[in-house]
């Protein structure tokens, strides 16, 4: 009888211990951070400003709410963010990363993610440490190719670590369809810079996004003109097919029927557009000298394609070429893009760095200003274009203050919805869960 009671006692004790061990919270990982009492910038449509604590575990947002007094969180690293504005870090959707100073310029200006473009005028990719979160891009279809070679190339790029596929001029509609099918199987994002395939076809097939105003406006042109550009898309000769098309774009007016039809298609599609207007910022009659920005001290003109003169901030190009570029960018910003925006086009931000005088960090902020002042995006829409729209367009876990998303965040002294310039000077940058 005594043994029976002892057996029952030990079984009860074991049950109690098991219950306590199961109900006890798991120990937090070493890389844990609590941001306390930050004011969240309302970027989501219809969202409102709120004050909250953000728990970060490793490189991911784990919880949002009133957390600072919870016992199990008392021993972890904290940031007192009272009075500071918190939002996702910015994304540059078309940019070069050639050296550590480029990475520094991006990060110091609050850019925590980039789609990295390399090769040719942009030079080789550099594996920086620390670095913004990188999604590497490579193109296919700059030259004619067979279906088999195209698919082999896509597979090879994926194995090499590329996660963004740029679909280019000489891919036929059938090839675009094949490429999209393979990209989706692999989980690769897609950008379009099309020629043989129209943008209307690209939208219908579901390309995630299109890049460069001059390129995704090609559907406005007569098809023979578009076909000529597809055959010879790059030239500085003012008599080239590209420049004949650019001259055509420079003369398009707001009520043009082809422009309106294209704008309606963009607005009703699920594809996003990335203007990269900052590529032509130095061609605007009134522009500031980018070398006067603080982070320019880290940068060398020798690394940049066609850099602005350090003293004057001007391009050093032929007067006729300069005049042609100025006419083009003015009509892009005053006619083409405002029409696309009015019809509901969805926007992403990309600077085009480091071609045509664009500079890491600096030129993305130029892009934000151009979107607001010229194209007509509200400040909230501009912030969305550089943050949460990348998660919408590509399905990436970036650009949102939400559980399960990458902890790439910036803290600001002032609300950027009042003044976009505040984005240039983050007080604190959190990169993949770590305070820089």
N, C-alpha and C positions, 0 to 999 in steps of 0.2 A: 504493500500500500504506500509505504514511504517512497519507494522508487517511482511509483506512478505519479505522486505529487511532484517529485523532483523533476521528472521528465516533462511534466506539463509546465513547470516554472521555466525551465530552460527553453522550451519551445516558444513560450510567450516572450521571453527576453530576446530571443533571436528574431522573432517577428517584429518587435519594437525597433530593434537596431536596423533591420532591413528597411522598415518604413522610414526611419530617420535618414538613412543614407540615400534612399530614393527621393525623398522630398527636399533634401539639401541642395541649394543651387550649385551648379557646376562651377568650378573656379574659372575666373575670367582669364583670357589669354594675356600674355605679357604686353602685346601691342593693343592696348585699350585706351580710349580717350573719351572724355565727356566734355562737350561744349555746353556751357551753362547759360541759360537765359538770353539766348540770341533772338533778335527780331528777324523772322524769316521774310525775305522779300517775296511778295506774291506774284510769281511768274505765271503759274497756271491760270488759264482763263477762269474768271469768276472766283478765284481764290482771294483770301483776305490776309492782311498782315496779322501775324501772331507771334507770341513769345514762347519759346520752347527750348528744351534741352535735347541734345543729339548725342546718342551713344554710338561710338564707332568701335567695332571689333575687327582687328586686323585691318584690311583695306575697304571694309564695307560698312554702310550705315545699318546698325542693328535695331535701333529703336528711337522713336521720337515721342516726346511728351514732357511731363513734369517729373523728372527723374533724379534731380540733384540730391534729394534727401533719402534716397533708398539706401539701406544699410549695406547691401552687397556691392555698392558702387563707391563707397567712401574712400577706398584706398587707391583708386586709379588716377591717372593724370587728368588734369582739368584745365580748361580755358574759361576764364571769366569773360563772357561775351556780352555782359549787360551793357546796353547802349550801342552795341554794334549790330550791323545788318549782315545776315548770313544768306548766301545763295550758292548754287552750284558754280564751280569754276567754268570758265569760258572754253569753247572749242573752236579751233581754227581748222576748217574742213579742207584746206588745200594749201599746204605749207611745207617748206624745206627744213630739215634739221641736219646741218652740216658740221657743227662743232659744239663744244660745251657752252660757249657764250650765247649761241642761239637758244639753247635750252634755258639758260639763265634769263635771257630777255623775255621769253615766253612766260616763264613762271613768275617773274617779278611784276608782270602786267596781268596776272590773274588767269593766264591761259594754261589749263591743266590737262587738256587733251588736244591732240592734233591728228589729222590724216596726213601722213608724211609722204611727200612726193619727192623723188630723187632722180638723178640722171640728167644728161644733157646740160642745159643752162643752169639747172639747180644744183648740180654737183652730187657727190656720193652721200648716202645716208650715214649718219654718225650715231653710234650707240652711246648716248649721253647718260650720265649719272650725277645728280638727279636729272630726271627728264619728265616732261609731260607724258601722260599715257599715250602710247603711239599705236595707231592703226595704219599699217603701211599699205600704200597704193601702187599698183602697176597697171599699165594699159595693154590692151590687145587690139589688133585691127588697124594699126597705123598703116600697115601694108596689107595687101590681099593675102589671104591664107585659106587653106583647105579646112573643112570642118574637123577632120581628124587632128591636124596640127593645132588648131585653135583649142580643142578640148584638152590635148596633151599639155599645152601651155598653161591653161587654167589650173590643171592638177599640179603642175610643177610650181606655179606661183603659190598655191596654197601650202604645199609642202615646205616651201621656203619661208613661210610666215606671213605672207601677204593676206590681208583680210578685206581689202577693197579692190574691186575690179573696175577699171575704166574701160568702157566699151567705146571704140573709136570709129573713125570715118569710114573705113573700107569693109566694115562688117555688113553683110546683107541682112534683110529682115529675118530670113530663116536662120542665119548664124546668130543673130541677137537672141532669138528664141531658144536656140540650143545652149548658148552661153548663160542665159538667165536660168535655165533649168539646172545646169551644172553648178552655178554659183549658189543657188538655193539649197541644193543637196549638201554643199560644203559649208553653208552658213556665211558666205561672203556677201558683203554689201556691194551694190552696183551704182556706178555713176555713168552717165552718158555724155559723150561728145561726138555726135553722130554726123553722118554724111550720106552714105548709100541708103541708110534707113532714116525715115523722117522722124521728127520728134513726136508727131501725132501717133505714129506706129509704136514708138518707144514708150509713150504713156500707156497706150492700150495693152502693151505686153507687160507693163509693170516694172520698168526700170525705177530704182529707188529715188534717184535724183539726177539732175542735169547741172552741168557746170559751165560758167562764163556766159554772160548776157549775149555777146556777139555770136556764140555758138548755138545756144538754144533758141535764138531768134531766127535761125536759118529757115524755118518753115514760113516766115513772112515773105521770103524771096521767091521769085519764079523758080520752078524746079530745075531748069537748065543752069541757072546761076548757082543754085545750091550744089548741083552735081559737079560743076567746075571747081567749087571750093573744096569739095570732098577729094578731088584728085590732087589738088595742090593747096592744102590748108594753111601752110606757113610761108610767108614771104613779106619782106619789107619794101618790095617794089610796088610803088603806087599804081602801076599798071597791071598788077597781078590779079587773078580771079578773086583772091581774098580782099584786096583793096577795092576792087569794083563793087563787091558786095558791101564792104564797110561804107563806101560812099553812098550806096543805096540806102543802108540803114540810117545814115546821117540825115536823110531827107524824108524819112517816114514821119507822117503827121498823126496826131492823136486819133482822128476819125478814120484812119486807114482800115479798110474792110478786112484785109489779111491779118493785120495786127490784132484787131478785135476778135477775129475768129480764133487766132492762136491763144490770145489771153483767156478766152472762155474755156478752151481746152485745158490750159494749165490750171485754171481755177477749179475745174470740175474733176481733175485727175487726182490720184494719190501720190504722184511724183512731186518731189521738192525741187526747188531751184536755188542755185548758189551763184549770185552775180559776179563775185570777185571784182567789184567796181574799183577797189583800191589799186588794182593794176594800172589804172589810168588816172589815179589821184594827182600825180605830178603834171598831168596834161590839163587839169582844170585851171582856168585863169586865176582864181584865188585859192591858193593852198599854202599850208604852213611848211616850214622846213623840217623834215622828219629827223634830221640830225640834232635838233634842239631838244628832243625827248631825252629824258634821263638815261634810259637803258641804251641809247645810242653809243654811250661811252664804251660799251663792251664790244661794239661791232666795227668791222673793217670794211671799207668801201671795196676792197679787192675781192671780197667774198660775194658781192652782190652784182647781179646782172643789170647793166645800165643804171648805176646809182645816181641819185641826185648829187649835184655839186654841194660840198659841205658848207660852203659860205653862203651861196645864193638859194639853195634848195631847188634849183631848176634842173631839168633834163638838158643834157648837152647833145641835142640831135638837130638834124637839118630842119630849117624853118618850114619848108613845105610839109614835111612829115609831121612836125609838131602841130601845124595848123589842122592837118587831117585828123590826127588823134584827138585834138580838142573838139572839133565838130562832132566826132563820133561819141565821145564820152558825154558831152552835154546832151545829145539827143537820147542816149541810153538812160541818163538820169532824169531827164525832164519829160520824156515821152514814153519810151518803151517800158521801163520798169514800173513807173507809176500806173500804167495801164494794166500790167500784169497784177500788180497789188490790188487795184480796185476790183478786179475780177476774181480775187480770192486765192491767188497763187500762194503756195506754202514755201517759206524761206529758210535757208541755212546760211551760216556765215563761213566764208573762206577768204583768205587774204591774197592768195597767189604767190606768197613769199617764196623765193627771193628774186623774182624776175621783174624787170622793168622798174627797178628802184624800190620795190616793196621790201620791207624789213621786218624781221621776226619780232613779234609782240606789238610793235608800233602799228603795223599796217592792218592788223585785225581791228584795232580801235578806230582806225580810219574807216574801215568797212562799216562798223556799227554806226558811226556818225553819218555816213552817206546814206545808209538805209533810212535813218530817221529824218534827216534834213531834206533830202532830195526825193527818195522813193516814196516816203510817206508812212512807213511803219511807225506805230506808236512805240514809246520806250518799252512798254511791256512786250510788244511783238519783237522788238530788237533783242531783248534779253532771251526770249523764247527761241529765237532763231539761232542763238549761240549756245543754248543749253538743252532744254527738253526736246526741241525738235529733232535733235540727233537720235534720241531714243525712239521717237516716233518714226523717223525715216528708216532707220537701220536696225531697230530692235536692240540697241546696245543699252547696258545698264549704267548709263552716265547721264548727267544733265538734270537730275532730279534729286530733291531731298526727300527720299523715300526709302523705306526698309528694303534691303537687298541691293541697293544701288552703290556704285563706286563712291567712296568717300573722297571725292575731289571737290573741295569747297573753298570759298573765299569769304573773309570777313572784312567789311567796309565800315568806315566811320560815318558815312552819309548814305542815304537811300539813293541808289542809282536810278530809280524811277523818277526822281526829281531832276537828276543831272547825270547823263551817261558818262561824263568825264570822270566821275568818281570811280569807275571801273578800272581806271589806269593805275590806281594807287591802293591796292588792297593792304589792309593792316596786317592780316594773317592769311597765309595760304596753307591749306591742308591738302597734301598730295598723297593719294592712296592710303589715307588714314594717318599720315605722319605730318606734324607741324614742321614747316620749313623755317 
